[in-house]
């Protein structure tokens, strides 16, 4: 009987011990999880956002180029850590035959040499297929980038030259102005710096005189200033677009968003309707009486400063 009591007591003690350990473990995990969330939360600590390339990027690219095409030459942008040109490549594309897409063939070469080209082609526009049979003696094709670290980008471009030599298409050179692949952490910082709100942009627009050129038969006759009213329509673009500039061994990224101002017809004046702020309405089909008057205002996505104002919504007058 005493042995049985000791066993029961011992079992209860073990259960209590495990219960205590479990509670402490759960508390510790919750604390760690909370710490991770706090650490991972992106912040906009510097703006424009600085980005610095890896110190070894150029050496790695040069070594890859030497293996790929020993006779080729390369120029380099130290601020972006990417090539600006690689000439005399003379890389044959033996699978680029009639019926094959030359773009897919070139993209295969670019993807196979990441140290040199530093491209993730999923971040770039997908051009229309170009049949290899149409490649002439000299072709220059280019492609624009649409995403950088998961965010929209409006600056980067990459071009490549093709030549048919003895019946075989060769990649003969590339040039570009672009940033390399950037990790998701930078994308999170870009999101954090995209802090402009529609109410803030609208408030700025409503206190800013907007300039348009008054025209008569496509000849300039003067200017008109229009300060938006409360009954106008204001729409802030849902996404920002990022650009960058060189800055002594680094690139500085800035974001831009566009506020579209559609003028209420009640606020039309003869000068406004005779200006380059007037554009045909969607689906107007030549009806001169179907038009809109408005402005696109480009704002810095973080500071809220006005960068530019374009009169007219989706058209160029004269």
TAZIHU-V965575 format. One record per residue. N is the residue number from 1. RES is the residue in one letter. PHI is phi as a letter, one per 40 degrees, with the letter a starting at -180 (999 if undefined). PSI is psi in degrees with one decimal (999 if undefined). NEAR is the number of other ideal C-beta (glycine too) atoms within 10 Angstrom. Layout:
n-><N,N>
res-><RES,RES>
phi-><PHI,PHI>
psi-><PSI,PSI>
near-><NEAR,NEAR>
This chain:
n-><1,2,3,4,5,6,7,8,9,10,11,12,13,14,15,16,17,18,19,20,21,22,23,24,25,26,27,28,29,30,31,32,33,34,35,36,37,38,39,40,41,42,43,44,45,46,47,48,49,50,51,52,53,54,55,56,57,58,59,60,61,62,63,64,65,66,67,68,69,70,71,72,73,74,75,76,77,78,79,80,81,82,83,84,85,86,87,88,89,90,91,92,93,94,95,96,97,98,99,100,101,102,103,104,105,106,107,108,109,110,111,112,113,114,115,116,117,118,119,120,121,122,123,124,125,126,127,128,129,130,131,132,133,134,135,136,137,138,139,140,141,142,143,144,145,146,147,148,149,150,151,152,153,154,155,156,157,158,159,160,161,162,163,164,165,166,167,168,169,170,171,172,173,174,175,176,177,178,179,180,181,182,183,184,185,186,187,188,189,190,191,192,193,194,195,196,197,198,199,200,201,202,203,204,205,206,207,208,209,210,211,212,213,214,215,216,217,218,219,220,221,222,223,224,225,226,227,228,229,230,231,232,233,234,235,236,237,238,239,240,241,242,243,244,245,246,247,248,249,250,251,252,253,254,255,256,257,258,259,260,261,262,263,264,265,266,267,268,269,270,271,272,273,274,275,276,277,278,279,280,281,282,283,284,285,286,287,288,289,290,291,292,293,294,295,296,297,298,299,300,301,302,303,304,305,306,307,308,309,310,311,312,313,314,315,316,317,318>
res-><X,X,X,X,X,X,X,X,X,X,X,X,X,X,X,X,X,X,X,X,X,X,X,X,X,X,X,X,X,X,X,X,X,X,X,X,X,X,X,X,X,X,X,X,X,X,X,X,X,X,X,X,X,X,X,X,X,X,X,X,X,X,X,X,X,X,X,X,X,X,X,X,X,X,X,X,X,X,X,X,X,X,X,X,X,X,X,X,X,X,X,X,X,X,X,X,X,X,X,X,X,X,X,X,X,X,X,X,X,X,X,X,X,X,X,X,X,X,X,X,X,X,X,X,X,X,X,X,X,X,X,X,X,X,X,X,X,X,X,X,X,X,X,X,X,X,X,X,X,X,X,X,X,X,X,X,X,X,X,X,X,X,X,X,X,X,X,X,X,X,X,X,X,X,X,X,X,X,X,X,X,X,X,X,X,X,X,X,X,X,X,X,X,X,X,X,X,X,X,X,X,X,X,X,X,X,X,X,X,X,X,X,X,X,X,X,X,X,X,X,X,X,X,X,X,X,X,X,X,X,X,X,X,X,X,X,X,X,X,X,X,X,X,X,X,X,X,X,X,X,X,X,X,X,X,X,X,X,X,X,X,X,X,X,X,X,X,X,X,X,X,X,X,X,X,X,X,X,X,X,X,X,X,X,X,X,X,X,X,X,X,X,X,X,X,X,X,X,X,X,X,X,X,X,X,X,X,X,X,X,X,X,X,X,X,X,X,X>
phi-><999,c,c,c,c,c,c,c,c,c,c,c,c,c,c,c,c,c,c,c,c,c,c,c,c,c,c,c,c,c,c,c,c,c,c,c,c,c,c,c,c,c,b,c,c,b,a,d,c,c,b,b,c,c,c,c,c,c,c,c,c,c,c,c,c,c,c,c,a,d,c,c,b,b,b,a,b,c,c,c,g,b,c,b,a,a,b,f,c,f,c,c,b,c,c,c,b,d,g,c,c,c,c,c,c,c,c,c,c,c,c,c,b,c,c,c,c,f,b,b,c,c,c,b,d,c,c,c,d,b,c,d,c,c,c,c,c,a,b,b,b,a,a,b,c,b,b,b,f,g,b,c,b,b,b,c,a,b,b,a,b,b,a,c,b,f,g,b,c,b,c,b,a,b,a,a,b,a,c,c,c,b,c,c,c,c,c,c,c,c,c,c,c,c,b,c,b,c,d,c,c,c,c,c,c,c,b,b,c,b,c,b,c,c,b,b,f,g,b,c,b,i,b,b,b,b,b,d,b,c,c,c,b,b,b,c,d,c,b,c,b,b,b,a,a,c,a,f,g,a,b,b,c,b,b,b,b,b,b,c,b,b,c,c,d,c,b,c,b,c,c,c,c,b,b,c,c,c,b,d,c,d,g,c,f,g,c,c,c,b,a,b,b,a,a,b,b,c,b,c,c,b,c,g,c,c,c,a,b,b,c,g,b,g,a,b,c,f>
psi-><-43.7,-38.5,-41.2,-42.5,-43.1,-38.0,-42.8,-45.2,-43.6,-41.4,-43.8,-36.9,-41.4,-42.2,-43.8,-39.1,-46.0,-36.8,-41.7,-43.7,-42.1,-44.0,-44.0,-37.5,-45.8,-40.1,-39.9,-43.6,-41.7,-39.8,-42.6,-41.0,-43.3,-37.0,-41.2,-42.4,-43.2,-40.3,-38.3,-16.8,120.0,146.7,152.4,83.1,-30.6,138.2,131.0,153.4,120.9,141.3,128.8,132.9,162.0,141.2,-26.8,3.4,-45.5,-43.5,-41.8,-40.9,-42.3,-40.3,-41.8,-39.8,-40.3,-37.3,-37.5,-45.0,88.8,-28.3,1.2,158.4,156.7,140.5,159.1,144.4,108.8,-18.4,-34.0,-20.0,33.0,159.4,151.3,-21.7,152.6,112.9,161.2,41.1,-48.3,49.6,115.1,145.4,76.9,-24.0,0.3,82.6,172.9,131.4,-12.2,152.2,117.7,-32.8,-42.1,-36.6,-43.7,-42.6,-33.2,-40.1,-43.7,-42.3,-27.5,-9.1,67.5,-30.2,-30.1,-52.8,-29.8,50.6,136.6,102.9,-13.6,-14.7,-3.2,156.9,149.3,107.2,164.5,144.3,144.8,108.7,133.0,-28.0,-15.9,-0.9,126.6,-155.9,-28.0,121.3,137.7,117.8,151.5,161.7,143.4,153.0,145.6,-21.1,144.5,116.9,34.4,0.9,154.0,140.8,148.1,27.0,-40.5,140.1,145.3,130.9,153.4,147.9,140.0,147.9,139.2,116.9,117.7,39.7,-6.6,133.0,133.4,145.5,112.9,-16.8,160.0,155.3,156.9,162.7,103.4,160.9,153.3,-174.8,130.3,142.3,168.9,-26.0,-39.2,-37.9,-38.4,-37.5,-39.5,-40.6,-43.9,-32.7,-9.9,75.7,-1.7,134.6,157.9,-42.9,-39.9,-43.7,-39.6,-42.0,-41.1,-44.3,-38.6,-9.3,14.1,118.9,129.2,134.1,137.8,155.2,127.5,133.6,151.5,111.8,43.0,11.4,134.9,129.8,-7.6,-165.7,158.3,138.9,134.6,124.9,119.7,148.6,165.9,-28.8,4.3,168.3,133.8,126.2,119.0,132.7,138.8,-30.7,152.2,164.2,132.6,141.7,174.2,164.6,151.0,144.4,75.9,67.7,8.5,165.5,141.6,120.5,136.0,148.7,155.5,139.2,150.9,129.2,121.1,125.9,116.3,116.0,131.3,133.1,-27.1,-18.0,6.5,145.9,166.5,-35.3,-42.4,-45.7,-7.9,11.2,176.1,6.9,-8.7,130.8,152.9,141.0,155.6,130.2,17.9,-32.5,47.3,0.7,109.0,-18.1,-5.3,100.0,165.6,155.4,129.9,-179.0,146.2,120.8,119.7,125.5,149.7,129.5,-14.5,-49.6,-23.5,8.0,143.8,126.5,-37.4,160.7,127.5,116.6,146.2,140.0,94.5,20.8,161.1,121.7,128.4,999>
near-><5,6,7,8,9,10,10,10,10,10,10,10,10,10,10,10,10,10,10,10,10,10,10,10,10,10,10,10,10,10,10,10,10,10,10,10,9,8,7,9,9,15,9,14,10,10,18,19,20,14,21,12,21,11,9,11,18,17,11,15,23,15,13,16,20,13,11,16,19,8,9,19,12,20,10,17,18,13,19,24,23,25,24,14,15,25,16,12,20,14,17,13,19,9,11,25,14,8,7,17,15,23,20,14,20,22,18,13,18,19,13,10,16,15,16,25,24,23,23,16,18,9,17,20,11,11,14,6,11,19,14,21,12,9,19,9,8,10,16,11,15,13,20,14,22,16,16,27,21,14,21,16,23,14,16,23,13,21,14,24,16,23,16,15,11,6,6,12,25,19,22,21,20,25,17,22,16,23,24,19,12,20,9,10,11,18,17,17,21,26,16,16,25,17,15,23,11,14,10,14,23,18,13,17,22,14,8,17,10,21,14,25,17,18,16,9,6,8,8,12,12,12,11,20,11,24,12,25,12,8,10,20,12,18,15,18,19,7,12,24,19,25,16,23,12,13,13,7,13,18,22,17,25,20,27,20,23,19,23,16,26,15,24,13,11,8,14,14,12,9,16,19,15,17,24,19,26,21,18,17,13,10,7,13,8,6,10,7,6,12,16,19,24,25,23,18,24,17,24,18,24,21,15,15,10,16,14,10,17,17,23,19,21,13,12,8,15,9>
